Amino acid sequence: LSRVDVFEDLLCSDSKAFDPVLKQFLNSEIVNGNPITDYIEFVFHIFPLPYHHNAFYAAHLVPFVMNITQSVSDVFTYSEFMLANQDQFLAPAANLTEI
């Protein structure tokens, strides 16, 4: 079993662009009739970049969501929400105001 570590910033446009490509790969790749995840372990790390001020706060909610829901699926739902709504969280930081 191989391991791939994926680092994402929930407010990074490159992470947003990469996310659907990775999910499509994870959901569609079949090796010898088995899903790719039977051969490769994917470990996701939320890694807020220092110049995305609100990404720090978004990242700190990930363990909270996991603790409250006890569901990795809910963590991915939260991640998808943050990636889809980046503009709402980036604009105030760019304007030097808080949400």
Backbone atoms as SQL, in Angstrom:
CREATE TABLE atoms (id INTEGER PRIMARY KEY, chain TEXT, resi INTEGER, resn TEXT, atom TEXT, x REAL, y REAL, z REAL);
INSERT INTO atoms VALUES
  (1, 'A', 1, 'LEU', 'N', 0.848, -1.185, 0.000),
  (2, 'A', 1, 'LEU', 'CA', 0.000, 0.000, 0.000),
  (3, 'A', 1, 'LEU', 'C', 0.888, 1.240, 0.000),
  (4, 'A', 2, 'SER', 'N', 0.647, 2.128, -0.921),
  (5, 'A', 2, 'SER', 'CA', 1.362, 3.401, -0.992),
  (6, 'A', 2, 'SER', 'C', 0.533, 4.479, -0.321),
  (7, 'A', 3, 'ARG', 'N', 1.188, 5.600, -0.027),
  (8, 'A', 3, 'ARG', 'CA', 0.495, 6.695, 0.654),
  (9, 'A', 3, 'ARG', 'C', 0.726, 7.999, -0.106),
  (10, 'A', 4, 'VAL', 'N', -0.354, 8.760, -0.268),
  (11, 'A', 4, 'VAL', 'CA', -0.284, 10.091, -0.863),
  (12, 'A', 4, 'VAL', 'C', -0.841, 11.066, 0.152),
  (13, 'A', 5, 'ASP', 'N', -0.046, 12.070, 0.503),
  (14, 'A', 5, 'ASP', 'CA', -0.502, 13.119, 1.409),
  (15, 'A', 5, 'ASP', 'C', -0.971, 14.302, 0.576),
  (16, 'A', 6, 'VAL', 'N', -2.196, 14.734, 0.820),
  (17, 'A', 6, 'VAL', 'CA', -2.788, 15.856, 0.096),
  (18, 'A', 6, 'VAL', 'C', -2.928, 17.016, 1.068),
  (19, 'A', 7, 'PHE', 'N', -2.328, 18.147, 0.719),
  (20, 'A', 7, 'PHE', 'CA', -2.399, 19.348, 1.549),
  (21, 'A', 7, 'PHE', 'C', -3.313, 20.347, 0.859),
  (22, 'A', 8, 'GLU', 'N', -4.356, 20.780, 1.565),
  (23, 'A', 8, 'GLU', 'CA', -5.305, 21.738, 1.004),
  (24, 'A', 8, 'GLU', 'C', -5.500, 22.911, 1.951),
  (25, 'A', 9, 'ASP', 'N', -5.591, 24.085, 1.357),
  (26, 'A', 9, 'ASP', 'CA', -5.997, 25.294, 2.059),
  (27, 'A', 9, 'ASP', 'C', -7.432, 25.542, 1.609),
  (28, 'A', 10, 'LEU', 'N', -8.356, 25.573, 2.535),
  (29, 'A', 10, 'LEU', 'CA', -9.773, 25.700, 2.188),
  (30, 'A', 10, 'LEU', 'C', -10.105, 27.011, 1.486),
  (31, 'A', 11, 'LEU', 'N', -9.196, 27.986, 1.528),
  (32, 'A', 11, 'LEU', 'CA', -9.435, 29.260, 0.857),
  (33, 'A', 11, 'LEU', 'C', -8.445, 29.509, -0.281),
  (34, 'A', 12, 'CYS', 'N', -7.821, 28.464, -0.766),
  (35, 'A', 12, 'CYS', 'CA', -6.858, 28.583, -1.862),
  (36, 'A', 12, 'CYS', 'C', -7.535, 28.215, -3.182),
  (37, 'A', 13, 'SER', 'N', -7.408, 29.075, -4.179),
  (38, 'A', 13, 'SER', 'CA', -8.046, 28.811, -5.472),
  (39, 'A', 13, 'SER', 'C', -7.440, 27.579, -6.154),
  (40, 'A', 14, 'ASP', 'N', -6.164, 27.315, -5.931),
  (41, 'A', 14, 'ASP', 'CA', -5.563, 26.108, -6.507),
  (42, 'A', 14, 'ASP', 'C', -6.124, 24.843, -5.853),
  (43, 'A', 15, 'SER', 'N', -6.350, 24.885, -4.551),
  (44, 'A', 15, 'SER', 'CA', -6.989, 23.748, -3.866),
  (45, 'A', 15, 'SER', 'C', -8.398, 23.541, -4.396),
  (46, 'A', 16, 'LYS', 'N', -9.097, 24.641, -4.627),
  (47, 'A', 16, 'LYS', 'CA', -10.464, 24.565, -5.158),
  (48, 'A', 16, 'LYS', 'C', -10.461, 23.926, -6.546),
  (49, 'A', 17, 'ALA', 'N', -9.495, 24.302, -7.382),
  (50, 'A', 17, 'ALA', 'CA', -9.411, 23.746, -8.733),
  (51, 'A', 17, 'ALA', 'C', -8.988, 22.276, -8.710),
  (52, 'A', 18, 'PHE', 'N', -8.143, 21.907, -7.770),
  (53, 'A', 18, 'PHE', 'CA', -7.619, 20.542, -7.682),
  (54, 'A', 18, 'PHE', 'C', -8.635, 19.557, -7.102),
  (55, 'A', 19, 'ASP', 'N', -9.473, 20.020, -6.205),
  (56, 'A', 19, 'ASP', 'CA', -10.390, 19.139, -5.469),
  (57, 'A', 19, 'ASP', 'C', -11.274, 18.278, -6.377),
  (58, 'A', 20, 'PRO', 'N', -11.978, 18.847, -7.370),
  (59, 'A', 20, 'PRO', 'CA', -12.826, 17.979, -8.206),
  (60, 'A', 20, 'PRO', 'C', -12.026, 16.982, -9.045),
  (61, 'A', 21, 'VAL', 'N', -10.829, 17.368, -9.454),
  (62, 'A', 21, 'VAL', 'CA', -9.981, 16.456, -10.233),
  (63, 'A', 21, 'VAL', 'C', -9.581, 15.258, -9.375),
  (64, 'A', 22, 'LEU', 'N', -9.174, 15.525, -8.144),
  (65, 'A', 22, 'LEU', 'CA', -8.800, 14.442, -7.235),
  (66, 'A', 22, 'LEU', 'C', -9.997, 13.541, -6.931),
  (67, 'A', 23, 'LYS', 'N', -11.148, 14.141, -6.660),
  (68, 'A', 23, 'LYS', 'CA', -12.335, 13.332, -6.345),
  (69, 'A', 23, 'LYS', 'C', -12.760, 12.484, -7.532),
  (70, 'A', 24, 'GLN', 'N', -12.650, 13.031, -8.733),
  (71, 'A', 24, 'GLN', 'CA', -12.982, 12.247, -9.920),
  (72, 'A', 24, 'GLN', 'C', -12.023, 11.059, -10.041),
  (73, 'A', 25, 'PHE', 'N', -10.747, 11.314, -9.794),
  (74, 'A', 25, 'PHE', 'CA', -9.752, 10.237, -9.835),
  (75, 'A', 25, 'PHE', 'C', -10.068, 9.166, -8.796),
  (76, 'A', 26, 'LEU', 'N', -10.354, 9.591, -7.569),
  (77, 'A', 26, 'LEU', 'CA', -10.636, 8.634, -6.493),
  (78, 'A', 26, 'LEU', 'C', -11.883, 7.811, -6.776),
  (79, 'A', 27, 'ASN', 'N', -12.864, 8.411, -7.429),
  (80, 'A', 27, 'ASN', 'CA', -14.129, 7.723, -7.685),
  (81, 'A', 27, 'ASN', 'C', -14.131, 6.907, -8.970),
  (82, 'A', 28, 'SER', 'N', -13.162, 7.123, -9.855),
  (83, 'A', 28, 'SER', 'CA', -13.253, 6.465, -11.152),
  (84, 'A', 28, 'SER', 'C', -12.125, 5.481, -11.451),
  (85, 'A', 29, 'GLU', 'N', -10.995, 5.608, -10.795),
  (86, 'A', 29, 'GLU', 'CA', -9.869, 4.740, -11.127),
  (87, 'A', 29, 'GLU', 'C', -10.068, 3.333, -10.560),
  (88, 'A', 30, 'ILE', 'N', -9.967, 2.379, -11.440),
  (89, 'A', 30, 'ILE', 'CA', -10.107, 0.972, -11.062),
  (90, 'A', 30, 'ILE', 'C', -8.833, 0.241, -11.485),
  (91, 'A', 31, 'VAL', 'N', -8.268, -0.534, -10.571),
  (92, 'A', 31, 'VAL', 'CA', -7.074, -1.330, -10.857),
  (93, 'A', 31, 'VAL', 'C', -7.423, -2.784, -10.574),
  (94, 'A', 32, 'ASN', 'N', -7.331, -3.604, -11.592),
  (95, 'A', 32, 'ASN', 'CA', -7.659, -5.035, -11.449),
  (96, 'A', 32, 'ASN', 'C', -9.041, -5.240, -10.829),
  (97, 'A', 33, 'GLY', 'N', -9.985, -4.384, -11.177),
  (98, 'A', 33, 'GLY', 'CA', -11.350, -4.510, -10.672),
  (99, 'A', 33, 'GLY', 'C', -11.576, -3.925, -9.297),
  (100, 'A', 34, 'ASN', 'N', -10.545, -3.348, -8.689),
  (101, 'A', 34, 'ASN', 'CA', -10.659, -2.764, -7.349),
  (102, 'A', 34, 'ASN', 'C', -10.463, -1.252, -7.408),
  (103, 'A', 35, 'PRO', 'N', -11.076, -0.526, -6.475),
  (104, 'A', 35, 'PRO', 'CA', -10.872, 0.927, -6.446),
  (105, 'A', 35, 'PRO', 'C', -9.416, 1.268, -6.133),
  (106, 'A', 36, 'ILE', 'N', -8.974, 2.403, -6.638),
  (107, 'A', 36, 'ILE', 'CA', -7.590, 2.843, -6.432),
  (108, 'A', 36, 'ILE', 'C', -7.254, 2.954, -4.949),
  (109, 'A', 37, 'THR', 'N', -8.253, 3.243, -4.128),
  (110, 'A', 37, 'THR', 'CA', -8.011, 3.401, -2.689),
  (111, 'A', 37, 'THR', 'C', -7.679, 2.076, -2.003),
  (112, 'A', 38, 'ASP', 'N', -7.839, 0.948, -2.711),
  (113, 'A', 38, 'ASP', 'CA', -7.377, -0.333, -2.168),
  (114, 'A', 38, 'ASP', 'C', -5.855, -0.458, -2.266),
  (115, 'A', 39, 'TYR', 'N', -5.245, 0.376, -3.111),
  (116, 'A', 39, 'TYR', 'CA', -3.805, 0.303, -3.349),
  (117, 'A', 39, 'TYR', 'C', -3.048, 1.526, -2.834),
  (118, 'A', 40, 'ILE', 'N', -3.745, 2.653, -2.768),
  (119, 'A', 40, 'ILE', 'CA', -3.108, 3.904, -2.352),
  (120, 'A', 40, 'ILE', 'C', -3.918, 4.523, -1.226),
  (121, 'A', 41, 'GLU', 'N', -3.248, 4.815, -0.136),
  (122, 'A', 41, 'GLU', 'CA', -3.886, 5.500, 0.995),
  (123, 'A', 41, 'GLU', 'C', -3.745, 7.007, 0.768),
  (124, 'A', 42, 'PHE', 'N', -4.869, 7.717, 0.808),
  (125, 'A', 42, 'PHE', 'CA', -4.858, 9.168, 0.670),
  (126, 'A', 42, 'PHE', 'C', -5.100, 9.783, 2.041),
  (127, 'A', 43, 'VAL', 'N', -4.179, 10.640, 2.468),
  (128, 'A', 43, 'VAL', 'CA', -4.291, 11.322, 3.756),
  (129, 'A', 43, 'VAL', 'C', -4.422, 12.811, 3.467),
  (130, 'A', 44, 'PHE', 'N', -5.508, 13.400, 3.952),
  (131, 'A', 44, 'PHE', 'CA', -5.783, 14.814, 3.693),
  (132, 'A', 44, 'PHE', 'C', -5.355, 15.647, 4.890),
  (133, 'A', 45, 'HIS', 'N', -4.657, 16.741, 4.594),
  (134, 'A', 45, 'HIS', 'CA', -4.214, 17.683, 5.612),
  (135, 'A', 45, 'HIS', 'C', -4.766, 19.059, 5.260),
  (136, 'A', 46, 'ILE', 'N', -5.409, 19.692, 6.201),
  (137, 'A', 46, 'ILE', 'CA', -5.834, 21.074, 6.008),
  (138, 'A', 46, 'ILE', 'C', -4.648, 21.939, 6.408),
  (139, 'A', 47, 'PHE', 'N', -4.158, 22.721, 5.457),
  (140, 'A', 47, 'PHE', 'CA', -2.912, 23.463, 5.623),
  (141, 'A', 47, 'PHE', 'C', -3.150, 24.922, 5.223),
  (142, 'A', 48, 'PRO', 'N', -3.604, 25.753, 6.161),
  (143, 'A', 48, 'PRO', 'CA', -3.911, 27.147, 5.809),
  (144, 'A', 48, 'PRO', 'C', -2.644, 27.947, 5.505),
  (145, 'A', 49, 'LEU', 'N', -2.665, 28.634, 4.390),
  (146, 'A', 49, 'LEU', 'CA', -1.533, 29.481, 4.021),
  (147, 'A', 49, 'LEU', 'C', -1.592, 30.781, 4.808),
  (148, 'A', 50, 'PRO', 'N', -0.445, 31.329, 5.185),
  (149, 'A', 50, 'PRO', 'CA', -0.434, 32.506, 6.066),
  (150, 'A', 50, 'PRO', 'C', -1.060, 33.750, 5.448),
  (151, 'A', 51, 'TYR', 'N', -1.073, 33.845, 4.134),
  (152, 'A', 51, 'TYR', 'CA', -1.652, 35.030, 3.497),
  (153, 'A', 51, 'TYR', 'C', -3.145, 34.884, 3.216),
  (154, 'A', 52, 'HIS', 'N', -3.739, 33.764, 3.564),
  (155, 'A', 52, 'HIS', 'CA', -5.194, 33.589, 3.542),
  (156, 'A', 52, 'HIS', 'C', -5.671, 33.637, 4.993),
  (157, 'A', 53, 'HIS', 'N', -5.807, 34.841, 5.500),
  (158, 'A', 53, 'HIS', 'CA', -6.080, 35.071, 6.922),
  (159, 'A', 53, 'HIS', 'C', -7.228, 34.209, 7.446),
  (160, 'A', 54, 'ASN', 'N', -8.347, 34.210, 6.790),
  (161, 'A', 54, 'ASN', 'CA', -9.509, 33.469, 7.284),
  (162, 'A', 54, 'ASN', 'C', -9.368, 31.958, 7.117),
  (163, 'A', 55, 'ALA', 'N', -8.389, 31.506, 6.343),
  (164, 'A', 55, 'ALA', 'CA', -8.157, 30.068, 6.192),
  (165, 'A', 55, 'ALA', 'C', -7.743, 29.442, 7.517),
  (166, 'A', 56, 'PHE', 'N', -7.071, 30.204, 8.339),
  (167, 'A', 56, 'PHE', 'CA', -6.674, 29.725, 9.663),
  (168, 'A', 56, 'PHE', 'C', -7.913, 29.359, 10.482),
  (169, 'A', 57, 'TYR', 'N', -8.917, 30.241, 10.455),
  (170, 'A', 57, 'TYR', 'CA', -10.160, 29.974, 11.198),
  (171, 'A', 57, 'TYR', 'C', -10.927, 28.808, 10.580),
  (172, 'A', 58, 'ALA', 'N', -10.973, 28.761, 9.260),
  (173, 'A', 58, 'ALA', 'CA', -11.665, 27.665, 8.571),
  (174, 'A', 58, 'ALA', 'C', -11.017, 26.322, 8.909),
  (175, 'A', 59, 'ALA', 'N', -9.695, 26.305, 8.979),
  (176, 'A', 59, 'ALA', 'CA', -8.975, 25.068, 9.291),
  (177, 'A', 59, 'ALA', 'C', -9.246, 24.608, 10.718),
  (178, 'A', 60, 'HIS', 'N', -9.378, 25.549, 11.630),
  (179, 'A', 60, 'HIS', 'CA', -9.627, 25.178, 13.028),
  (180, 'A', 60, 'HIS', 'C', -11.022, 24.584, 13.243),
  (181, 'A', 61, 'LEU', 'N', -11.916, 24.771, 12.297),
  (182, 'A', 61, 'LEU', 'CA', -13.246, 24.171, 12.421),
  (183, 'A', 61, 'LEU', 'C', -13.270, 22.697, 12.018),
  (184, 'A', 62, 'VAL', 'N', -12.271, 22.245, 11.277),
  (185, 'A', 62, 'VAL', 'CA', -12.262, 20.852, 10.811),
  (186, 'A', 62, 'VAL', 'C', -12.289, 19.861, 11.977),
  (187, 'A', 63, 'PRO', 'N', -11.393, 19.956, 12.965),
  (188, 'A', 63, 'PRO', 'CA', -11.483, 19.002, 14.082),
  (189, 'A', 63, 'PRO', 'C', -12.768, 19.164, 14.890),
  (190, 'A', 64, 'PHE', 'N', -13.292, 20.386, 14.945),
  (191, 'A', 64, 'PHE', 'CA', -14.560, 20.619, 15.644),
  (192, 'A', 64, 'PHE', 'C', -15.688, 19.864, 14.948),
  (193, 'A', 65, 'VAL', 'N', -15.761, 19.980, 13.617),
  (194, 'A', 65, 'VAL', 'CA', -16.795, 19.271, 12.851),
  (195, 'A', 65, 'VAL', 'C', -16.650, 17.767, 13.064),
  (196, 'A', 66, 'MET', 'N', -15.425, 17.273, 13.029),
  (197, 'A', 66, 'MET', 'CA', -15.190, 15.837, 13.230),
  (198, 'A', 66, 'MET', 'C', -15.602, 15.405, 14.629),
  (199, 'A', 67, 'ASN', 'N', -15.274, 16.206, 15.621),
  (200, 'A', 67, 'ASN', 'CA', -15.600, 15.879, 17.006),
  (201, 'A', 67, 'ASN', 'C', -17.110, 15.865, 17.241),
  (202, 'A', 68, 'ILE', 'N', -17.800, 16.835, 16.699),
  (203, 'A', 68, 'ILE', 'CA', -19.253, 16.944, 16.908),
  (204, 'A', 68, 'ILE', 'C', -20.016, 15.873, 16.135),
  (205, 'A', 69, 'THR', 'N', -19.642, 15.652, 14.870),
  (206, 'A', 69, 'THR', 'CA', -20.421, 14.745, 14.022),
  (207, 'A', 69, 'THR', 'C', -19.899, 13.312, 14.025),
  (208, 'A', 70, 'GLN', 'N', -18.609, 13.127, 14.374),
  (209, 'A', 70, 'GLN', 'CA', -17.975, 11.805, 14.310),
  (210, 'A', 70, 'GLN', 'C', -18.094, 11.203, 12.909),
  (211, 'A', 71, 'SER', 'N', -18.044, 12.077, 11.888),
  (212, 'A', 71, 'SER', 'CA', -18.257, 11.622, 10.520),
  (213, 'A', 71, 'SER', 'C', -17.248, 12.268, 9.573),
  (214, 'A', 72, 'VAL', 'N', -16.427, 11.444, 8.945),
  (215, 'A', 72, 'VAL', 'CA', -15.491, 11.950, 7.943),
  (216, 'A', 72, 'VAL', 'C', -16.266, 12.545, 6.773),
  (217, 'A', 73, 'SER', 'N', -17.403, 11.957, 6.454),
  (218, 'A', 73, 'SER', 'CA', -18.246, 12.473, 5.377),
  (219, 'A', 73, 'SER', 'C', -18.667, 13.916, 5.647),
  (220, 'A', 74, 'ASP', 'N', -19.007, 14.228, 6.898),
  (221, 'A', 74, 'ASP', 'CA', -19.384, 15.601, 7.245),
  (222, 'A', 74, 'ASP', 'C', -18.198, 16.552, 7.140),
  (223, 'A', 75, 'VAL', 'N', -17.013, 16.068, 7.423),
  (224, 'A', 75, 'VAL', 'CA', -15.810, 16.897, 7.263),
  (225, 'A', 75, 'VAL', 'C', -15.609, 17.222, 5.785),
  (226, 'A', 76, 'PHE', 'N', -15.806, 16.234, 4.909),
  (227, 'A', 76, 'PHE', 'CA', -15.684, 16.502, 3.476),
  (228, 'A', 76, 'PHE', 'C', -16.791, 17.443, 2.998),
  (229, 'A', 77, 'THR', 'N', -17.982, 17.320, 3.556),
  (230, 'A', 77, 'THR', 'CA', -19.067, 18.246, 3.214),
  (231, 'A', 77, 'THR', 'C', -18.695, 19.664, 3.613),
  (232, 'A', 78, 'TYR', 'N', -18.131, 19.831, 4.805),
  (233, 'A', 78, 'TYR', 'CA', -17.676, 21.144, 5.262),
  (234, 'A', 78, 'TYR', 'C', -16.582, 21.674, 4.337),
  (235, 'A', 79, 'SER', 'N', -15.635, 20.827, 3.993),
  (236, 'A', 79, 'SER', 'CA', -14.545, 21.218, 3.097),
  (237, 'A', 79, 'SER', 'C', -15.089, 21.676, 1.745),
  (238, 'A', 80, 'GLU', 'N', -16.025, 20.922, 1.191),
  (239, 'A', 80, 'GLU', 'CA', -16.640, 21.291, -0.087),
  (240, 'A', 80, 'GLU', 'C', -17.369, 22.627, 0.021),
  (241, 'A', 81, 'PHE', 'N', -18.054, 22.861, 1.137),
  (242, 'A', 81, 'PHE', 'CA', -18.747, 24.133, 1.360),
  (243, 'A', 81, 'PHE', 'C', -17.749, 25.289, 1.361),
  (244, 'A', 82, 'MET', 'N', -16.650, 25.121, 2.091),
  (245, 'A', 82, 'MET', 'CA', -15.653, 26.194, 2.177),
  (246, 'A', 82, 'MET', 'C', -15.014, 26.459, 0.815),
  (247, 'A', 83, 'LEU', 'N', -14.682, 25.417, 0.087),
  (248, 'A', 83, 'LEU', 'CA', -14.087, 25.599, -1.235),
  (249, 'A', 83, 'LEU', 'C', -15.061, 26.295, -2.182),
  (250, 'A', 84, 'ALA', 'N', -16.335, 25.934, -2.110),
  (251, 'A', 84, 'ALA', 'CA', -17.342, 26.533, -2.993),
  (252, 'A', 84, 'ALA', 'C', -17.644, 27.984, -2.646),
  (253, 'A', 85, 'ASN', 'N', -17.412, 28.373, -1.410),
  (254, 'A', 85, 'ASN', 'CA', -17.764, 29.724, -0.952),
  (255, 'A', 85, 'ASN', 'C', -16.542, 30.559, -0.574),
  (256, 'A', 86, 'GLN', 'N', -15.427, 30.279, -1.193),
  (257, 'A', 86, 'GLN', 'CA', -14.188, 30.987, -0.871),
  (258, 'A', 86, 'GLN', 'C', -14.324, 32.502, -0.958),
  (259, 'A', 87, 'ASP', 'N', -15.002, 32.982, -1.976),
  (260, 'A', 87, 'ASP', 'CA', -15.094, 34.433, -2.188),
  (261, 'A', 87, 'ASP', 'C', -15.691, 35.155, -0.990),
  (262, 'A', 88, 'GLN', 'N', -16.627, 34.530, -0.313),
  (263, 'A', 88, 'GLN', 'CA', -17.250, 35.167, 0.855),
  (264, 'A', 88, 'GLN', 'C', -16.256, 35.328, 1.996),
  (265, 'A', 89, 'PHE', 'N', -15.275, 34.457, 2.062),
  (266, 'A', 89, 'PHE', 'CA', -14.318, 34.496, 3.166),
  (267, 'A', 89, 'PHE', 'C', -13.016, 35.205, 2.799),
  (268, 'A', 90, 'LEU', 'N', -12.716, 35.288, 1.507),
  (269, 'A', 90, 'LEU', 'CA', -11.495, 35.967, 1.074),
  (270, 'A', 90, 'LEU', 'C', -11.679, 37.471, 0.969),
  (271, 'A', 91, 'ALA', 'N', -12.842, 37.911, 0.489),
  (272, 'A', 91, 'ALA', 'CA', -13.066, 39.346, 0.270),
  (273, 'A', 91, 'ALA', 'C', -12.878, 40.167, 1.540),
  (274, 'A', 92, 'PRO', 'N', -13.446, 39.784, 2.678),
  (275, 'A', 92, 'PRO', 'CA', -13.232, 40.584, 3.886),
  (276, 'A', 92, 'PRO', 'C', -11.767, 40.642, 4.303),
  (277, 'A', 93, 'ALA', 'N', -11.032, 39.565, 4.102),
  (278, 'A', 93, 'ALA', 'CA', -9.616, 39.581, 4.465),
  (279, 'A', 93, 'ALA', 'C', -8.845, 40.525, 3.546),
  (280, 'A', 94, 'ALA', 'N', -9.227, 40.542, 2.265),
  (281, 'A', 94, 'ALA', 'CA', -8.563, 41.438, 1.321),
  (282, 'A', 94, 'ALA', 'C', -8.881, 42.896, 1.640),
  (283, 'A', 95, 'ASN', 'N', -10.069, 43.129, 2.189),
  (284, 'A', 95, 'ASN', 'CA', -10.477, 44.484, 2.552),
  (285, 'A', 95, 'ASN', 'C', -10.048, 44.856, 3.967),
  (286, 'A', 96, 'LEU', 'N', -9.271, 43.964, 4.604),
  (287, 'A', 96, 'LEU', 'CA', -8.778, 44.177, 5.967),
  (288, 'A', 96, 'LEU', 'C', -9.898, 44.291, 6.988),
  (289, 'A', 97, 'THR', 'N', -10.993, 43.590, 6.755),
  (290, 'A', 97, 'THR', 'CA', -12.100, 43.543, 7.709),
  (291, 'A', 97, 'THR', 'C', -12.379, 42.093, 8.054),
  (292, 'A', 98, 'GLU', 'N', -13.035, 41.865, 9.151),
  (293, 'A', 98, 'GLU', 'CA', -13.420, 40.516, 9.554),
  (294, 'A', 98, 'GLU', 'C', -14.845, 40.246, 9.098),
  (295, 'A', 99, 'ILE', 'N', -15.177, 38.979, 8.993),
  (296, 'A', 99, 'ILE', 'CA', -16.548, 38.595, 8.655),
  (297, 'A', 99, 'ILE', 'C', -17.391, 38.721, 9.889);
